[in-house]
Amino acid sequence: MEENRLFDNWNRALLVSLQLPTKSTTEVQNSLQELSSLACSLGGDVAGLVVQVSSQIHPANFFGKGKLTEIKSILQKDNVDALLVDNQLSPKQIRNLEKLLECAVLDRTQLILEIFAKNARTHEAKLQIELAQSEYLLTRLVGLWKHLDRERGGIAASRGTGERQIEKDRQFLRQRITRLKRQLRKVEKERKTQKKRRSNCFCVSLIGYTNAGKSTIMNSLTNSSLLVEDRLFATLDSTTRLLEEDSRPKVLLSDTVGFISNLPHEVVAAFRSTLSIVKEADLLLHIIDASDDIDEHTQTANIVLQDLEALSIPVIKIFNKTDRISPTRVLLLEKLYPDAIFVSAFEERNKKYENKLGLVHKIRKKIMVFFEERMKTVRIRLDYEHCQQLANIYELSRVDNIDYQEQGIIMTLTAIPRNLDRLRHHLGSNITEMR
């Protein structure tokens, strides 16, 4: 979706970061490597990485004068047309850097917004990223007029008919933001309608750091064909599939947008309605890349869950990509996380079909055992004159035993508490609960 991008006039980039006393060298290097992956996700080439160690941020140019001279030399020597800064810059700092270095300058927030714009597929995702872009641009209008598709007029130094061009731009963006929020409220209303239809099901959400393998595992569990690519933010749209056709109650699995450290506020706010599916889940499957920085990725996930008020939802940890680490490392992780599941979705995906049941069986069994422990069993008698209610009973519960006796149909039902309450309310005096 290239037409959604704001800053698509670069191909080769130099990545730079400012290391302040609050950050370790390892943290900065890991973050720069992640920024490199983000740039590659947009199809850009990375010319190199530069770090300035400093005790403070230069208020006007972010970097010090000596480091800027070094950066400009690299830009000219390596034919670089963009500077990607692994920090958040102010509008003034971006303008000053572009003037000094004579190239495009993007900070971490701009880069993530670009990737989201490129990968948005559904109507909802496009609305969300357009809203995030508009809110980001609202405070950064100077120098960005070329990115707004509207007619210009008047003289910049004069208010003209009573309003300077910058005020017209702000008014345009505010109206656009209002329209987008209104459209997203309609989408959210439709989502709530879907939620009511699924209220008799267990809901499971897959969460985790971007590119941890959520979509691959989702495909294996539900026999789906969701987009799977080895790049950051390949999945932006929430997708829901049935885990098993015959299970009662039904279990629905939802894939979600991946998390990332320092996720821009604009993106979190815009995708809150999509991420609300996490808050409404009965169970979370936390997919973790076993070959990456487990502690940082887990901490990032917890920060997002806290922001969504979803920390109290039960979690099953699934360590993926175990083919990329040593057997000794796997054994250590198994000791540290005894309740977790350890899989390699890549290896499972490349096996013959009859041998693919390992990953699927492990995770499905863990999910079903989790829900089985939370279900209740009751014994009821249904009068024959109300046997047309059998369809509702089979829909909302699992019938473990049925016995047609003279006084009525004796049934043993297992269901989640809320579904038993729904049956009691719906059938009323037509059923008798037995001891």
Stockholm file with secondary structure:
# STOCKHOLM 1.0

chainA/1-435         MEENRLFDNWNRALLVSLQLPTKSTTEVQNSLQELSSLACSLGGDVAGLVVQVSSQIHPANFFGKGKLTEIKSILQKDNVDALLVDNQLSPKQIRNLEKLLECAVLDRTQLILEIFAKNARTHEAKLQIELAQSEYLLTRLVGLWKHLDRERGGIAASRGTGERQIEKDRQFLRQRITRLKRQLRKVEKERKTQKKRRSNCFCVSLIGYTNAGKSTIMNSLTNSSLLVEDRLFATLDSTTRLLEEDSRPKVLLSDTVGFISNLPHEVVAAFRSTLSIVKEADLLLHIIDASDDIDEHTQTANIVLQDLEALSIPVIKIFNKTDRISPTRVLLLEKLYPDAIFVSAFEERNKKYENKLGLVHKIRKKIMVFFEERMKTVRIRLDYEHCQQLANIYELSRVDNIDYQEQGIIMTLTAIPRNLDRLRHHLGSNITEMR
#=GR chainA/1-435 SS CGGGCSCCCCSEEEEEEEECTTSCHHHHHHHHHHHHHHHHHTTCEEEEEEEEECSSCBTTTBSCHHHHHHHHHHHHHTTCCEEEESSCCCHHHHHHHHHHHCSEEEEHHHHHHHHHHHHCCSHHHHHHHHHHHHHHHHTCCTTCGGGSCSCCCSCTTSCTTTSCHHHHHHHHHHHHHHHHHHHHHHHHHHHHHHHHHTTTSEEEEEEEBTTSSHHHHHHHHHTCCCCCCSSTTCCCSCEEEESCSSCSSCEEEEECCCBCTTCCHHHHHHTHHHHHHHHTCSEEEEEEETTSCHHHHHHHHHHHHHHTTCTTSCEEEEEECGGGSCHHHHHHHHHHCTTCEECCHHHHHTSCGGGTHHHHHHHHHHHHHHHHTTCEEEEEEECGGGGGGHHHHHHHSEEEEEEEETTEEEEEEEECHHHHHHHHHHHGGGEEEEC
#=GC SS_cons         CGGGCSCCCCSEEEEEEEECTTSCHHHHHHHHHHHHHHHHHTTCEEEEEEEEECSSCBTTTBSCHHHHHHHHHHHHHTTCCEEEESSCCCHHHHHHHHHHHCSEEEEHHHHHHHHHHHHCCSHHHHHHHHHHHHHHHHTCCTTCGGGSCSCCCSCTTSCTTTSCHHHHHHHHHHHHHHHHHHHHHHHHHHHHHHHHHTTTSEEEEEEEBTTSSHHHHHHHHHTCCCCCCSSTTCCCSCEEEESCSSCSSCEEEEECCCBCTTCCHHHHHHTHHHHHHHHTCSEEEEEEETTSCHHHHHHHHHHHHHHTTCTTSCEEEEEECGGGSCHHHHHHHHHHCTTCEECCHHHHHTSCGGGTHHHHHHHHHHHHHHHHTTCEEEEEEECGGGGGGHHHHHHHSEEEEEEEETTEEEEEEEECHHHHHHHHHHHGGGEEEEC
//
